[in-house]
Amino acid sequence: MNKLVYVIGIDLGGTNLKVGAVSSDGKILFRLSVSSDIKDGKDATIKRILHSIEEARFNVRGLRLAGIGFGFPGLISPNGVISNAPNLPDWEGASLKNELADKLSAPLFFDNDANLFALGEGWLGVAKDAKSFCCLTLGTGVGGGIVLDGNLWHGADGMAAEIGHIIVEPDGVSCMCGGRGCLEMYASASALVRMAKEGVGDGSSVPPSADAIAQLARSGDPYYRGIFNKLARYLGIGITDLVNLLNIDMIVIGGGLSQSSDLFLESARKEMRKRAFKVPADRVRVVPAQLGDDAGIVGAAFLALNLEHQIKEDQRNPT
Ligand SMILES: [Zn+2]
């Protein structure tokens, strides 16, 4: 009798490491989330990843592990070589495949975390009926993933979908990418806090987190509502570019800040409708993500399932 097949999806973030065992029909059989402790360095985090995979395997013992998908917060090749990792600088140049392959018996697949977020929402989330869509993750920074006709768009060098670094203010705030006025500097959680501080002198009275600012805005505080309106305007300008460029079915807004989407999403839609061409603006739906914290592991699982399947097909039908 064939054993039931599952895959493991890994979502490594700057704060949390999430690991899930997912069945081939998309059921999350087991999930865990631990601190990624990146400050202890790469080797400590790799140990933690291996330990978490073991824990997942133990919890679904009896089933057959078909592959492991890995979402990394930076630029990573399909072979697991990391070439850019702004939040994990000591990982640059490392090969995750080399570090993990001899300790794991299953095939390994790698992609950027925001790309996998998009795959997750496309498989089981809000975008499951959309053929072409963009995902934006509004967190500490702004991540992006672009799915066109059902496939991730990686670009010639794997650098596509840096939606956080499209320019929305030509002479705006300097960004760590070297540019100025990037969307990330106006539509992320850290941008929200910065913009709130900018408006009040020394800024010491401003709450230090986007959640706290959202609470004040929701209670009707006009100053903080205004900060959200400012963020919404820039987000609307950014998504106008995506709508005019790609004529996509959907834009999915995820990340921690999307929990406050009641404070900015409708204004961002209005800004986009005011600026974009009418036909693509009428088509596109701008909606909050649906899978919450699970999107990354679900997308990583989808990557592993799909690519494992493709490899088998290729072996069956060699060209
Ligand atoms: Zn930038």
Residues whose N, C-alpha, C, O or C-beta is under 5 A from the ligand:
A	BS01	ZN	G164 H165 C175 C177 G179 C182
